Amino acid sequence: MRILQVSSSGALGGAERILLDLASGLRARGHDVALISGEDGPLLERASALGRATLLPFPRRFATLGESGRNRAAVLASLPLVAAPVAGYIARFRRAVRDWAPEIVHTHGMKAHVVASCAGGAQVVWHVHDYASSRAVSARLLGMCASRAAGAIAISESVARDMATVSARLRCWTIPNAVDLRRFAPEGPSVDLDAAAGLPPASPGTVRVGLVATYAWWKGHDVFLHALARIAPSVPVRGYIVGGPVYRTGAQSQVDPPTLRASIEALGLSGRVGLTGFVEDVPGVMRALDIVVHASTEPEPFGLTIAEGMASGRAVIVSAAGGAAEIVQDGVDALTCVPGDDEAMAARIETLTRDAALRHRLAAAARCSARERFDRDRMLGSVEAVYRQIVMS
């Protein structure tokens, strides 16, 4: 089957890592897979190593248009400025699809969903990695385009329910994200997080706890820092923030390193918390940590970092809302807390820091759960089944 994957972003966030897993896995199963990216970036380089990958850059105003952190009126006011460039882009995209002649156009990102649905020429499948209803303008556009899509893949039941509010008629299949269980394994090389963060080596016996996330404002960096500030300096714990600002929508939707450094200093955490910046070796990061923290303040569509931490055999603390609440069992393979509750998060971190037996029990159970729930072959088989159903219908 000829499949064209389309990404709105050229970054390497969770959605883009899933796209790469799909592309490599589908190729290994004999499918002819190509990629079009609306942005340049590390995704394009990684995809090029797997096969055909093309940059078809979004118009500048369209690429930087985002709703997160902006009011609806400001977004609506921007739309007339992007209408003509987007119309031209859709025409170029339509020609690219015609030249490639895929049976399936599989889109990732709301801008890609809209462009591909308007372009036509193939069966379009939306891979929905985010909640659309929280973005009023995007939700309206997707609702208008839904009749032109063959269906949507939701990464959690929570996301599927959200899509039903956008379009009740759109066919939707829930296929949870997957993890490469061979790469994300308890054994293997680890990243020197102290060196990456510019910190001196931690003392023997220090428990390393990390927030691994993009710098999106809702990922809870401030909650994580306030939680660590609640823990007495005598408790042998060191925190790490791993990630960076990866999306082009800029300050309206992301925190920045200077702001985080200022917060670290203001909270008296200098020397106890380090910023590593973006680290490509995510499996190595997971193996370097004893505790993986998910601190999102908004419902998480899935929580790929949670799954990766579990697969790596690490104890995880989860802000249990949305799709994230679907993939863990509190007290069995993770500890949970209410999103935004830095006091509860501090208590969970301190409990796991002091109780090595509990930490190891949860870590072992997390690895078992990952094998059962996040196997990549399961995801690939489910996606293939959706393709077949669409092509045959």
C-alpha positions in Angstrom: 0.0 0.0 0.0 1.2 3.5 -0.8 1.0 5.8 2.3 1.8 9.4 2.5 2.5 10.6 6.1 2.0 14.4 6.6 3.3 16.4 9.6 2.5 19.9 10.6 5.7 20.1 12.6 9.3 19.4 11.9 10.2 19.1 15.6 10.6 15.9 17.6 7.9 16.0 20.1 5.8 12.9 21.1 3.5 13.1 18.0 6.5 13.2 15.7 8.2 10.3 17.4 5.1 8.2 16.9 5.0 9.3 13.2 8.6 8.0 12.8 7.7 4.7 14.5 4.8 4.3 12.2 6.9 5.1 9.1 9.7 2.7 10.0 7.3 0.0 11.1 5.0 0.2 8.0 8.0 0.1 5.7 9.3 -3.0 7.5 5.9 -4.6 6.8 6.2 -3.9 3.1 4.3 -0.7 2.6 5.6 2.2 0.4 5.8 5.2 2.8 6.7 8.8 2.1 6.6 11.9 4.3 5.7 15.6 3.6 6.6 18.0 6.4 5.2 21.5 6.6 8.3 22.6 8.6 12.0 21.9 8.5 13.6 20.4 11.5 15.0 17.2 13.0 11.9 15.2 12.0 12.7 15.6 8.3 16.3 14.5 8.8 15.3 11.4 10.7 12.5 10.6 8.2 15.0 11.0 5.3 17.1 8.2 6.8 14.1 5.9 6.5 13.1 6.8 2.9 11.5 9.5 0.9 10.9 12.7 2.9 10.0 16.1 1.4 9.9 19.6 2.9 6.9 21.5 1.6 7.1 24.5 3.9 4.0 26.2 5.3 3.6 29.9 4.6 5.3 31.8 7.4 2.1 33.3 8.9 0.4 29.9 8.8 3.4 28.1 10.3 3.5 30.5 13.3 -0.3 30.7 13.8 -1.3 29.0 17.0 -4.2 29.1 19.5 -2.4 28.0 22.7 -2.1 30.9 25.1 -4.1 33.3 22.8 -7.7 34.5 22.9 -10.1 33.5 20.2 -10.5 37.1 18.9 -6.7 37.4 18.2 -6.7 34.1 16.3 -9.8 35.1 14.2 -8.2 38.4 13.4 -5.1 36.5 12.0 -7.1 34.3 9.7 -7.7 36.8 6.8 -3.9 37.3 6.7 -3.2 33.6 6.1 -6.2 32.8 3.8 -4.5 33.6 0.4 -1.1 32.0 1.3 -2.9 28.9 2.6 -5.0 28.6 -0.6 -1.7 28.6 -2.6 -0.2 26.1 -0.3 -3.2 23.7 -0.7 -2.7 23.8 -4.5 0.9 22.9 -4.2 0.1 20.2 -1.7 -2.6 18.8 -4.1 0.1 18.5 -6.9 2.5 16.7 -4.5 -0.2 14.2 -3.6 -1.1 13.7 -7.3 2.6 13.1 -8.1 3.0 10.5 -5.3 -0.4 8.9 -5.9 -0.9 7.4 -2.4 -3.9 5.3 -1.4 -3.8 6.8 2.1 -2.8 10.3 3.3 -2.2 10.0 7.0 -1.9 13.4 8.7 -0.4 14.5 12.0 -1.2 17.9 13.4 -4.3 20.1 13.0 -2.9 22.2 10.2 -2.0 19.0 8.3 -5.5 17.7 8.8 -7.1 20.8 7.3 -4.7 21.1 4.4 -4.9 17.5 3.3 -8.7 17.4 3.7 -9.1 20.5 1.5 -6.6 19.2 -1.1 -8.4 15.9 -1.8 -7.0 13.3 -4.2 -6.7 10.4 -1.7 -8.3 8.9 1.4 -7.3 11.1 4.3 -6.9 9.7 7.8 -6.3 12.2 10.7 -4.1 11.0 13.5 -5.4 13.0 16.4 -2.7 13.6 19.0 -4.4 16.6 20.8 -7.7 17.8 22.1 -9.4 19.9 19.4 -12.3 21.2 21.5 -9.9 23.3 23.6 -9.0 25.3 20.5 -12.2 26.9 19.3 -11.0 28.0 15.9 -9.3 24.8 15.1 -12.3 22.8 16.3 -14.5 24.8 14.0 -12.2 24.3 11.0 -11.9 20.5 11.7 -15.7 20.3 12.0 -16.0 21.9 8.6 -13.4 19.6 7.1 -14.5 16.3 8.7 -16.8 15.3 5.9 -13.8 15.2 3.6 -11.8 12.9 5.9 -12.2 9.1 5.7 -11.8 8.9 9.4 -9.6 9.6 12.4 -7.3 7.7 14.7 -7.4 8.9 18.3 -4.5 8.1 20.7 -6.8 7.6 23.7 -10.5 7.2 24.5 -10.3 10.7 26.0 -9.2 12.1 22.7 -11.9 10.0 20.8 -14.6 11.5 23.1 -13.2 15.0 22.4 -13.3 14.4 18.6 -17.0 13.3 18.9 -17.8 16.8 20.1 -16.0 18.3 17.0 -17.8 16.0 14.5 -20.3 13.4 15.5 -20.2 11.8 12.0 -16.5 11.3 11.7 -15.5 7.7 12.0 -13.0 7.4 14.8 -10.8 4.5 15.9 -8.9 4.5 19.2 -5.3 3.2 18.8 -3.1 4.0 21.8 0.5 5.1 21.2 3.3 2.5 21.4 6.9 2.4 22.5 9.8 0.5 21.0 10.3 -1.9 23.9 13.8 -2.8 22.7 15.1 0.8 22.8 13.2 1.7 25.9 14.5 -1.0 28.2 15.8 -1.0 31.8 19.3 -2.1 30.7 21.6 -0.1 28.5 23.7 3.1 28.4 22.5 6.2 30.2 22.9 9.9 29.6 25.1 11.9 32.1 22.4 14.3 33.2 24.7 16.2 35.5 27.1 17.0 32.7 24.2 17.9 30.4 22.8 20.3 33.0 26.2 21.8 34.0 25.9 20.4 37.5 28.7 18.8 39.6 28.3 15.0 40.0 25.6 14.1 42.4 26.6 12.5 45.7 26.3 8.7 46.0 22.8 7.6 46.9 21.1 10.6 45.3 17.8 9.8 43.7 17.4 11.4 40.3 13.9 12.7 39.4 13.1 14.2 36.1 10.5 16.0 34.0 11.0 15.0 30.4 8.8 17.2 28.2 8.7 19.9 25.6 8.5 23.4 26.9 4.7 23.7 26.3 3.3 25.9 29.0 0.9 23.2 30.2 3.5 20.6 30.8 3.8 21.7 34.4 7.4 22.8 34.8 6.3 25.3 37.4 4.4 22.6 39.4 7.5 20.3 39.2 9.8 23.1 40.5 7.4 24.1 43.3 7.1 20.4 44.3 10.9 20.1 44.6 11.0 23.3 46.6 8.7 21.7 49.2 11.2 18.9 49.8 13.9 19.6 52.5 17.4 20.0 51.1 18.4 17.1 53.4 16.4 14.6 51.3 18.8 13.1 48.8 17.0 14.0 45.6 18.1 16.0 42.5 15.8 17.2 39.8 16.2 17.6 36.1 14.2 19.3 33.4 14.9 17.6 30.1 13.6 19.1 26.9 13.3 22.5 25.2 11.1 24.8 23.2 10.6 22.9 19.9 7.5 24.5 18.2 7.4 27.6 16.1 4.4 29.1 17.8 6.9 30.7 20.2 6.3 32.5 23.6 2.6 32.4 23.3 2.5 28.6 23.9 5.9 27.8 25.5 8.0 28.6 28.5 11.6 29.5 27.9 14.9 28.6 29.6 15.6 32.1 31.1 12.2 31.9 32.8 12.8 28.4 34.2 16.3 29.5 35.4 14.8 32.5 37.2 12.2 30.2 38.9 14.9 27.8 40.0 16.9 30.6 41.6 13.8 32.2 43.2 12.7 28.9 44.7 16.2 28.3 46.2 16.8 25.3 44.0 20.1 26.3 42.5 22.4 23.2 42.5 19.4 20.9 43.3 17.7 21.2 39.8 19.3 21.3 36.4 18.2 22.1 32.9 19.7 19.8 30.3 18.1 21.2 27.2 16.9 18.9 24.4 18.5 15.5 24.6 17.9 13.2 21.6 18.8 10.0 23.4 15.5 9.7 25.3 16.0 6.0 26.3 19.3 7.0 27.8 17.6 9.8 29.7 15.1 7.4 31.1 17.7 5.0 32.3 19.6 7.9 34.0 16.5 8.7 36.2 15.1 6.9 39.2 11.8 8.6 39.0 10.0 10.0 35.9 7.5 12.8 36.7 4.6 13.7 34.5 3.3 17.1 35.7 0.9 18.4 33.0 -1.6 20.9 34.3 -4.1 20.2 31.6 -5.6 16.8 30.6 -2.9 14.9 28.6 -4.1 13.4 25.3 -1.9 10.3 26.0 1.4 10.8 27.8 4.1 9.2 25.7 6.8 10.1 28.3 4.8 8.1 30.9 4.8 5.1 28.6 8.5 5.5 27.8 9.3 5.7 31.5 7.3 2.6 32.3 8.9 0.7 29.4 12.3 1.7 30.8 11.5 0.1 34.1 11.3 3.4 36.1 8.9 4.5 38.8 6.5 7.1 37.4 4.4 9.8 39.0 1.5 10.9 36.8 -0.9 13.9 36.8 -3.9 11.7 36.3 -6.3 13.4 33.8 -7.3 12.7 30.2 -5.5 10.0 28.4 -2.7 9.8 31.0 -5.3 8.4 33.5 -6.1 5.6 31.1 -2.6 4.1 31.0 -1.6 3.7 34.6 -3.0 2.1 37.8 -2.4 4.1 40.9 -0.4 2.1 43.4 0.1 -0.8 41.0 2.4 0.5 38.2 2.6 4.2 39.1 1.7 6.8 41.7 -0.8 9.5 40.7 -1.8 13.0 41.8 -4.3 15.7 40.8 -2.9 17.9 38.1 -1.4 21.2 39.4 -1.2 19.9 43.0 2.5 20.6 43.8 2.0 19.6 47.4 0.8 16.1 46.5 3.5 15.8 43.9 6.2 16.6 46.5 4.7 14.0 48.8 4.9 11.3 46.0 8.5 12.3 45.1 9.6 12.2 48.7 7.8 8.8 49.3 9.6 7.2 46.4 12.9 8.8 47.3 12.8 7.4 50.8 11.2 4.0 50.0 13.6 2.2 47.6 11.5 -1.0 47.8 8.4 0.7 46.7 10.3 2.5 43.9 11.6 -0.8 42.6 8.3 -2.6 42.9 6.5 0.1 40.9 9.3 0.1 38.3 9.0 -3.6 37.7 5.2 -3.5 37.5 5.5 -0.6 35.1 7.8 -2.6 32.7 5.3 -5.5 32.7 2.4 -3.1 32.0 4.4 -1.5 29.1 4.9 -5.0 27.5 1.1 -5.6 27.7 -0.2 -2.2 26.6 2.4 -0.4 24.5 3.8 -3.0 22.1 4.6 -1.4 18.7 3.4 -4.4 16.7 0.0 -4.0 18.2 -0.2 -0.4 17.1 1.1 -1.1 13.6 -1.4 -4.0 13.1 -4.3 -1.7 14.3 -3.3 1.1 11.9 -3.0 -1.4 9.0 -6.5 -2.6 9.8 -7.9 0.9 9.7 -6.2 1.4 6.3 -7.7 -1.8 4.9 -11.2 -0.8 6.2 -11.0 2.6 4.6 -9.6 1.4 1.2 -12.3 -1.3 1.0 -15.2 0.9 2.0 
